[in-house]
Amino acid sequence: MTEIKQKKENVKMHLKDLRQNLKRMHLEVTEELILPKPDDVKKLMNKMDKLLKLIESK
């Protein structure tokens, strides 16, 4: 697999993971009326930062 294709796959994987985590948080807030833990929010922010760095490295 070429480097560009590998980077694309990595970005897709990160996006899917972020989307899944955000969907879970959304359901907790809207259906269970539970606010996310600050650490969970920080983890997602860090994942988003890593993804942004990966995208910018192209």
Distance bins in CASP14 RR format, pairs under 12 A and 6 or more apart:
PFRMAT RR
TARGET T0000
AUTHOR 0000-0000-0000
RMODE 2
METHOD distances of the structure
MODEL  1
1 7 0 0 0 0 1 0 0 0 0 0 0
1 8 0 0 0 0 1 0 0 0 0 0 0
1 9 1 0 0 1 0 0 0 0 0 0 0
1 10 0 0 0 0 0 1 0 0 0 0 0
2 8 0 0 0 0 1 0 0 0 0 0 0
2 9 0 0 0 0 0 1 0 0 0 0 0
3 9 0 0 0 0 0 1 0 0 0 0 0
3 10 0 0 0 0 0 1 0 0 0 0 0
3 57 0 0 0 0 0 1 0 0 0 0 0
3 58 0 0 0 0 1 0 0 0 0 0 0
4 10 0 0 0 0 0 1 0 0 0 0 0
4 11 0 0 0 0 0 1 0 0 0 0 0
4 57 0 0 0 0 0 1 0 0 0 0 0
4 58 1 0 0 1 0 0 0 0 0 0 0
5 11 0 0 0 0 0 1 0 0 0 0 0
5 12 0 0 0 0 0 1 0 0 0 0 0
6 12 0 0 0 0 0 1 0 0 0 0 0
6 13 0 0 0 0 0 1 0 0 0 0 0
6 54 0 0 0 0 0 1 0 0 0 0 0
6 58 0 0 0 0 0 1 0 0 0 0 0
7 13 0 0 0 0 0 1 0 0 0 0 0
7 14 0 0 0 0 0 1 0 0 0 0 0
7 51 0 0 0 0 0 1 0 0 0 0 0
7 53 0 0 0 0 0 1 0 0 0 0 0
7 54 1 0 0 1 0 0 0 0 0 0 0
7 55 0 0 0 0 1 0 0 0 0 0 0
7 56 0 0 0 0 0 1 0 0 0 0 0
7 57 1 0 0 1 0 0 0 0 0 0 0
7 58 1 0 0 1 0 0 0 0 0 0 0
8 14 0 0 0 0 0 1 0 0 0 0 0
8 15 0 0 0 0 0 1 0 0 0 0 0
8 54 0 0 0 0 0 1 0 0 0 0 0
8 55 0 0 0 0 0 1 0 0 0 0 0
8 58 0 0 0 0 1 0 0 0 0 0 0
9 15 0 0 0 0 0 1 0 0 0 0 0
9 16 0 0 0 0 0 1 0 0 0 0 0
9 54 0 0 0 0 0 1 0 0 0 0 0
10 16 0 0 0 0 0 1 0 0 0 0 0
10 17 0 0 0 0 0 1 0 0 0 0 0
10 50 0 0 0 0 1 0 0 0 0 0 0
10 51 0 0 0 0 1 0 0 0 0 0 0
10 53 0 0 0 0 0 1 0 0 0 0 0
10 54 1 0 0 1 0 0 0 0 0 0 0
10 55 0 0 0 0 1 0 0 0 0 0 0
10 57 0 0 0 0 0 1 0 0 0 0 0
10 58 0 0 0 0 0 1 0 0 0 0 0
11 17 0 0 0 0 0 1 0 0 0 0 0
11 18 0 0 0 0 0 1 0 0 0 0 0
11 48 0 0 0 0 0 1 0 0 0 0 0
11 50 0 0 0 0 0 1 0 0 0 0 0
11 51 1 0 0 1 0 0 0 0 0 0 0
11 52 0 0 0 0 0 1 0 0 0 0 0
11 53 0 0 0 0 0 1 0 0 0 0 0
11 54 1 0 0 1 0 0 0 0 0 0 0
11 55 1 0 0 1 0 0 0 0 0 0 0
11 56 0 0 0 0 0 1 0 0 0 0 0
11 57 0 0 0 0 0 1 0 0 0 0 0
11 58 0 0 0 0 1 0 0 0 0 0 0
12 18 0 0 0 0 0 1 0 0 0 0 0
12 19 0 0 0 0 0 1 0 0 0 0 0
12 51 0 0 0 0 0 1 0 0 0 0 0
12 54 0 0 0 0 0 1 0 0 0 0 0
12 55 0 0 0 0 0 1 0 0 0 0 0
13 19 0 0 0 0 0 1 0 0 0 0 0
13 20 0 0 0 0 0 1 0 0 0 0 0
13 47 0 0 0 0 0 1 0 0 0 0 0
13 50 0 0 0 0 0 1 0 0 0 0 0
13 51 0 0 0 0 1 0 0 0 0 0 0
13 54 0 0 0 0 0 1 0 0 0 0 0
14 20 0 0 0 0 0 1 0 0 0 0 0
14 21 0 0 0 0 0 1 0 0 0 0 0
14 44 0 0 0 0 0 1 0 0 0 0 0
14 46 0 0 0 0 0 1 0 0 0 0 0
14 47 1 0 0 1 0 0 0 0 0 0 0
14 48 0 0 0 0 1 0 0 0 0 0 0
14 49 0 0 0 0 0 1 0 0 0 0 0
14 50 1 0 0 1 0 0 0 0 0 0 0
14 51 1 0 1 0 0 0 0 0 0 0 0
14 52 0 0 0 0 1 0 0 0 0 0 0
14 53 0 0 0 0 0 1 0 0 0 0 0
14 54 1 0 0 1 0 0 0 0 0 0 0
14 55 0 0 0 0 1 0 0 0 0 0 0
15 21 0 0 0 0 0 1 0 0 0 0 0
15 22 0 0 0 0 0 1 0 0 0 0 0
15 47 0 0 0 0 1 0 0 0 0 0 0
15 48 0 0 0 0 1 0 0 0 0 0 0
15 50 0 0 0 0 0 1 0 0 0 0 0
15 51 1 0 0 1 0 0 0 0 0 0 0
15 52 0 0 0 0 0 1 0 0 0 0 0
15 54 0 0 0 0 0 1 0 0 0 0 0
15 55 0 0 0 0 1 0 0 0 0 0 0
16 22 0 0 0 0 0 1 0 0 0 0 0
16 23 0 0 0 0 0 1 0 0 0 0 0
16 47 0 0 0 0 0 1 0 0 0 0 0
16 51 0 0 0 0 0 1 0 0 0 0 0
17 23 0 0 0 0 0 1 0 0 0 0 0
17 24 0 0 0 0 0 1 0 0 0 0 0
17 43 0 0 0 0 0 1 0 0 0 0 0
17 44 0 0 0 0 1 0 0 0 0 0 0
17 47 1 0 0 1 0 0 0 0 0 0 0
17 48 0 0 0 0 0 1 0 0 0 0 0
17 50 0 0 0 0 0 1 0 0 0 0 0
17 51 0 0 0 0 1 0 0 0 0 0 0
18 24 0 0 0 0 0 1 0 0 0 0 0
18 25 0 0 0 0 0 1 0 0 0 0 0
18 43 0 0 0 0 0 1 0 0 0 0 0
18 44 1 0 0 1 0 0 0 0 0 0 0
18 45 0 0 0 0 0 1 0 0 0 0 0
18 46 0 0 0 0 0 1 0 0 0 0 0
18 47 1 0 1 0 0 0 0 0 0 0 0
18 48 1 0 0 1 0 0 0 0 0 0 0
18 49 0 0 0 0 0 1 0 0 0 0 0
18 50 0 0 0 0 1 0 0 0 0 0 0
18 51 1 0 0 1 0 0 0 0 0 0 0
18 52 0 0 0 0 0 1 0 0 0 0 0
19 25 0 0 0 0 0 1 0 0 0 0 0
19 26 0 0 0 0 0 1 0 0 0 0 0
19 44 0 0 0 0 0 1 0 0 0 0 0
19 47 0 0 0 0 0 1 0 0 0 0 0
19 48 0 0 0 0 0 1 0 0 0 0 0
19 51 0 0 0 0 0 1 0 0 0 0 0
20 26 0 0 0 0 0 1 0 0 0 0 0
20 27 0 0 0 0 0 1 0 0 0 0 0
20 44 0 0 0 0 0 1 0 0 0 0 0
20 47 0 0 0 0 0 1 0 0 0 0 0
21 27 0 0 0 0 0 1 0 0 0 0 0
21 28 0 0 0 0 0 1 0 0 0 0 0
21 36 0 0 0 0 1 0 0 0 0 0 0
21 40 1 0 0 1 0 0 0 0 0 0 0
21 41 0 0 0 0 1 0 0 0 0 0 0
21 43 0 0 0 0 1 0 0 0 0 0 0
21 44 1 0 1 0 0 0 0 0 0 0 0
21 45 0 0 0 0 0 1 0 0 0 0 0
21 46 0 0 0 0 0 1 0 0 0 0 0
21 47 1 0 0 1 0 0 0 0 0 0 0
21 48 0 0 0 0 0 1 0 0 0 0 0
22 28 0 0 0 0 0 1 0 0 0 0 0
22 29 0 0 0 0 0 1 0 0 0 0 0
22 36 0 0 0 0 1 0 0 0 0 0 0
22 40 0 0 0 0 0 1 0 0 0 0 0
22 41 0 0 0 0 0 1 0 0 0 0 0
22 43 0 0 0 0 0 1 0 0 0 0 0
22 44 1 0 0 1 0 0 0 0 0 0 0
22 45 0 0 0 0 0 1 0 0 0 0 0
22 47 0 0 0 0 0 1 0 0 0 0 0
22 48 0 0 0 0 1 0 0 0 0 0 0
23 29 0 0 0 0 0 1 0 0 0 0 0
23 30 0 0 0 0 0 1 0 0 0 0 0
23 31 0 0 0 0 0 1 0 0 0 0 0
23 44 0 0 0 0 0 1 0 0 0 0 0
24 30 0 0 0 0 0 1 0 0 0 0 0
24 31 0 0 0 0 0 1 0 0 0 0 0
24 32 0 0 0 0 0 1 0 0 0 0 0
24 34 0 0 0 0 0 1 0 0 0 0 0
24 36 0 0 0 0 1 0 0 0 0 0 0
24 40 0 0 0 0 1 0 0 0 0 0 0
24 44 0 0 0 0 0 1 0 0 0 0 0
25 31 0 0 0 0 0 1 0 0 0 0 0
25 32 0 0 0 0 0 1 0 0 0 0 0
25 34 0 0 0 0 1 0 0 0 0 0 0
25 35 0 0 0 0 1 0 0 0 0 0 0
25 36 1 0 1 0 0 0 0 0 0 0 0
25 37 0 0 0 0 1 0 0 0 0 0 0
25 40 1 0 0 1 0 0 0 0 0 0 0
25 41 1 0 0 1 0 0 0 0 0 0 0
25 43 0 0 0 0 0 1 0 0 0 0 0
25 44 1 0 0 1 0 0 0 0 0 0 0
26 32 0 0 0 0 0 1 0 0 0 0 0
26 34 0 0 0 0 0 1 0 0 0 0 0
26 35 0 0 0 0 0 1 0 0 0 0 0
26 36 0 0 0 0 1 0 0 0 0 0 0
26 44 0 0 0 0 0 1 0 0 0 0 0
27 33 0 0 0 0 0 1 0 0 0 0 0
27 34 0 0 0 0 1 0 0 0 0 0 0
27 36 0 0 0 0 0 1 0 0 0 0 0
28 34 1 0 1 0 0 0 0 0 0 0 0
28 35 1 0 0 1 0 0 0 0 0 0 0
28 36 1 0 0 1 0 0 0 0 0 0 0
28 37 0 0 0 0 1 0 0 0 0 0 0
28 40 0 0 0 0 1 0 0 0 0 0 0
28 41 0 0 0 0 0 1 0 0 0 0 0
29 35 1 0 0 1 0 0 0 0 0 0 0
29 36 1 0 0 1 0 0 0 0 0 0 0
29 37 0 0 0 0 0 1 0 0 0 0 0
29 40 0 0 0 0 0 1 0 0 0 0 0
29 41 0 0 0 0 0 1 0 0 0 0 0
30 36 0 0 0 0 0 1 0 0 0 0 0
34 40 0 0 0 0 0 1 0 0 0 0 0
35 41 0 0 0 0 1 0 0 0 0 0 0
36 42 0 0 0 0 1 0 0 0 0 0 0
36 43 0 0 0 0 1 0 0 0 0 0 0
36 44 0 0 0 0 1 0 0 0 0 0 0
36 45 0 0 0 0 0 1 0 0 0 0 0
37 43 0 0 0 0 1 0 0 0 0 0 0
37 44 0 0 0 0 0 1 0 0 0 0 0
38 44 0 0 0 0 0 1 0 0 0 0 0
38 45 0 0 0 0 0 1 0 0 0 0 0
39 45 0 0 0 0 0 1 0 0 0 0 0
39 46 0 0 0 0 0 1 0 0 0 0 0
40 46 0 0 0 0 0 1 0 0 0 0 0
40 47 0 0 0 0 0 1 0 0 0 0 0
41 47 0 0 0 0 0 1 0 0 0 0 0
41 48 0 0 0 0 0 1 0 0 0 0 0
42 48 0 0 0 0 0 1 0 0 0 0 0
42 49 0 0 0 0 0 1 0 0 0 0 0
43 49 0 0 0 0 0 1 0 0 0 0 0
43 50 0 0 0 0 0 1 0 0 0 0 0
44 50 0 0 0 0 0 1 0 0 0 0 0
44 51 0 0 0 0 0 1 0 0 0 0 0
45 51 0 0 0 0 0 1 0 0 0 0 0
45 52 0 0 0 0 0 1 0 0 0 0 0
46 52 0 0 0 0 0 1 0 0 0 0 0
46 53 0 0 0 0 0 1 0 0 0 0 0
47 53 0 0 0 0 0 1 0 0 0 0 0
47 54 0 0 0 0 0 1 0 0 0 0 0
48 54 0 0 0 0 0 1 0 0 0 0 0
48 55 0 0 0 0 0 1 0 0 0 0 0
49 55 0 0 0 0 0 1 0 0 0 0 0
49 56 0 0 0 0 0 1 0 0 0 0 0
50 56 0 0 0 0 0 1 0 0 0 0 0
50 57 0 0 0 0 0 1 0 0 0 0 0
51 57 0 0 0 0 0 1 0 0 0 0 0
52 58 0 0 0 0 0 1 0 0 0 0 0
END
